Amino acid sequence: MAPIPDFPSKARAASAPRILIVGGGAGGLQLATRLGSTLGRRGQAQIVLVDRLPTHFWKPLLHEAASGHRDPASHTIEYAAQAKRHGFEFVQGELRAVDRARRIATIGAVVDQDGTQIVPQREMHYHDLVLAVGSVTNFFNVPGAARHALPLEHVGHAEDFRKKFLAACAKVNHLADAPAPSPARPVCINVIGAGATGVELAAALRHAVGQLAAYRFRALDPVRDVRIRLIEGAPRVLPVLDPRISERTQAQLERLHVDVLTSTRVARVEEDAIVTSSGERLPADMTIWAAGVAGPAMLRSIDGLALSASNQVIVTDTLQTPDDPHVFAFGDCAACPSGASSAYLPPRAQVAHQQAVYLSQAFARRLAGKPVAGFVFRDAGTVVSLGQSGALYQADLRVSARSVIVDGPAAAGLYRLLYRKHLSGVHGIGRTLLQTLGQVLHSYGRPSIKLH
Ligand SMILES: Cc1cc2nc3c(=O)[nH]c(=O)nc-3n(C[C@H](O)[C@H](O)[C@H](O)COP(=O)(O)OP(=O)(O)OC[C@H]3O[C@@H](n4cnc5c(N)ncnc54)[C@H](O)[C@@H]3O)c2cc1C
């Protein structure tokens, strides 16, 4: 008797239904890995992951990449290698269009940096299409915002920001270091939006300036020469969390010399300033927009998909679109009902992760002809990092009307665990431990920030 191959033969895989997952982010990579390792390896389904990029970087680390605390090169996962290890296929390219009647997805051409085409546009048939394309920055049509404010959606944006930030620090350091120092205006960095992303970024930048002054820009006075403003339209920072977390976070940010402006709406963004709705003009060398997300514009081009006001794909509790059971959506790009309330689940890695686990089980049950229950989100709490100043964790327990709030080393440890949890979902525990050890050894004796 011939041995059973651990990977389906081409003929067997070709006849199996194809599950096409588009987007290998926090949710999509977990789903492809789980389905590939189970249905894919057994030849029960052909699992294909499509992403516009060749590598994965966990998005919640982007503010650390932007501040220089995390080198993206040491934290990316090659989709092709992951695919080989876990029984799925990886195709690079951007989803351009979907013909739902013929169940065909069009994947755009891949071009190199010079614009030369490497792979032409392709059409891929699917049995089930899973949209996990994440979100893009929502500039809320604020004049000048899309043109002058930087978004933080992927590693490219984080690197662009980091280079501009380094250049601005180098310039002000040079002026301060001149034999007859000129009274230079401080570098002004405006972070718009004091949700978790904005708060984490502002804190990380403040720590980064201190470290850059210690290592490289010795004439730079971190507080005098670099001004960091965090601007929020709501009356408090972290407006969706418990007011006690907002208070503690604001106090901590102020200790870090971050200027926190609440109840301040941005009316216009210009090249060198932002203008508030009360007409105040705040100088800006760099403005970064962290005030909200929306579904990617390409979703509008898929005929017949119902979209929410934030351009997310409306799905039922089985994460299928109401009109087409062969199209699924989850993570940031999906508007998924949140149980009793009429609101949708928030765009968070935790939601994307739980939905990936749910979908991997749901696909297995569907293939086995078993009934599938709806997705239920279990909120494990929210943790907000303030970099070296620690972290804050909020959990809403069913037994108490008041949220539980934890800060100090326990919350900081929890924050660090989130990334390791993501890694163990894609690599397994053993490999994650080895990688963590490697990263710790690699960082030993090196500066805690990227200096160039
Ligand atoms: C700075 C920052 C900090 C954050 N911190 C936290 C946190 O602490 N906790 C938390 O829960 N959440 C956090 N989030 C939110 C979290 O990152 C997202 O909710 C999560 O990444 C969503 O996962 P996803 O799989 O839906 O999308 P993503 O992780 O964004 O992945 C989308 C993928 O789709 C690919 N893609 C996009 N368009 C196409 C296309 N047309 N064709 C092919 N591929 C495409 C992209 O390349 C990407 O790989 C943070 C976000 C940011 C920006």
The ligand as a MOL file (V3000), in Angstrom:
LIG
                    3D

  0  0  0     0  0            999 V3000
M  V30 BEGIN CTAB
M  V30 COUNTS 53 58 0 0 0
M  V30 BEGIN ATOM
M  V30 1 C -0.3170 51.0930 15.6570 0
M  V30 2 C -1.4380 50.1140 15.9280 0
M  V30 3 C -1.5540 49.5260 17.1800 0
M  V30 4 C -2.5840 48.6200 17.4280 0
M  V30 5 N -2.6480 48.0390 18.6580 0
M  V30 6 C -3.6030 47.1130 18.9090 0
M  V30 7 C -3.6700 46.4670 20.1790 0
M  V30 8 O -2.8600 46.7570 21.0790 0
M  V30 9 N -4.6360 45.5350 20.3830 0
M  V30 10 C -5.5480 45.2080 19.4040 0
M  V30 11 O -6.4200 44.3450 19.6300 0
M  V30 12 N -5.5050 45.7970 18.1790 0
M  V30 13 C -4.5680 46.7440 17.9120 0
M  V30 14 N -4.5210 47.3450 16.6830 0
M  V30 15 C -5.5330 46.9770 15.6760 0
M  V30 16 C -5.1090 45.6730 14.9760 0
M  V30 17 O -3.8300 45.8270 14.4160 0
M  V30 18 C -6.1190 45.2970 13.8980 0
M  V30 19 O -7.3980 45.2310 14.4720 0
M  V30 20 C -5.7820 43.9360 13.2970 0
M  V30 21 O -4.4990 43.9540 12.6910 0
M  V30 22 C -6.8350 43.5460 12.2550 0
M  V30 23 O -6.4770 42.3320 11.6700 0
M  V30 24 P -6.9220 41.9880 10.1730 0
M  V30 25 O -6.4420 40.6090 9.8970 0
M  V30 26 O -8.3680 42.2890 10.0080 0
M  V30 27 O -6.1660 43.0470 9.2600 0
M  V30 28 P -4.6080 43.3770 9.1320 0
M  V30 29 O -3.8330 42.8230 10.2470 0
M  V30 30 O -4.5290 44.8360 8.8680 0
M  V30 31 O -4.1890 42.5960 7.8020 0
M  V30 32 C -4.7130 42.9210 6.5410 0
M  V30 33 C -3.8630 42.2280 5.4820 0
M  V30 34 O -4.5090 42.3670 4.2140 0
M  V30 35 C -3.5520 42.6800 3.2270 0
M  V30 36 N -4.2870 43.3810 2.1580 0
M  V30 37 C -4.9480 44.5570 2.2530 0
M  V30 38 N -5.5820 44.8230 1.0950 0
M  V30 39 C -5.3210 43.7890 0.2680 0
M  V30 40 C -5.7170 43.4870 -1.0870 0
M  V30 41 N -6.5300 44.2770 -1.8100 0
M  V30 42 N -5.2680 42.3430 -1.6440 0
M  V30 43 C -4.4310 41.5100 -0.9380 0
M  V30 44 N -4.0460 41.7490 0.3330 0
M  V30 45 C -4.4930 42.8710 0.9270 0
M  V30 46 C -2.5290 43.5290 3.9500 0
M  V30 47 O -1.2640 43.5190 3.2960 0
M  V30 48 C -2.4720 42.8280 5.3270 0
M  V30 49 O -1.5140 41.7980 5.3370 0
M  V30 50 C -3.5190 48.2830 16.4050 0
M  V30 51 C -3.3850 48.8800 15.1320 0
M  V30 52 C -2.3740 49.7990 14.8910 0
M  V30 53 C -2.2610 50.4260 13.5230 0
M  V30 END ATOM
M  V30 BEGIN BOND
M  V30 1 1 1 2
M  V30 2 1 2 3
M  V30 3 2 2 52
M  V30 4 2 3 4
M  V30 5 1 4 5
M  V30 6 1 4 50
M  V30 7 2 5 6
M  V30 8 1 6 7
M  V30 9 1 6 13
M  V30 10 2 7 8
M  V30 11 1 7 9
M  V30 12 1 9 10
M  V30 13 2 10 11
M  V30 14 1 10 12
M  V30 15 2 12 13
M  V30 16 1 13 14
M  V30 17 1 14 15
M  V30 18 1 14 50
M  V30 19 1 15 16
M  V30 20 1 16 17
M  V30 21 1 16 18
M  V30 22 1 18 19
M  V30 23 1 18 20
M  V30 24 1 20 21
M  V30 25 1 20 22
M  V30 26 1 22 23
M  V30 27 1 23 24
M  V30 28 2 24 25
M  V30 29 1 24 26
M  V30 30 1 24 27
M  V30 31 1 27 28
M  V30 32 2 28 29
M  V30 33 1 28 30
M  V30 34 1 28 31
M  V30 35 1 31 32
M  V30 36 1 32 33
M  V30 37 1 33 34
M  V30 38 1 33 48
M  V30 39 1 34 35
M  V30 40 1 35 36
M  V30 41 1 35 46
M  V30 42 1 36 37
M  V30 43 1 36 45
M  V30 44 2 37 38
M  V30 45 1 38 39
M  V30 46 1 39 40
M  V30 47 2 39 45
M  V30 48 1 40 41
M  V30 49 2 40 42
M  V30 50 1 42 43
M  V30 51 2 43 44
M  V30 52 1 44 45
M  V30 53 1 46 47
M  V30 54 1 46 48
M  V30 55 1 48 49
M  V30 56 2 50 51
M  V30 57 1 51 52
M  V30 58 1 52 53
M  V30 END BOND
M  V30 END CTAB
M  END
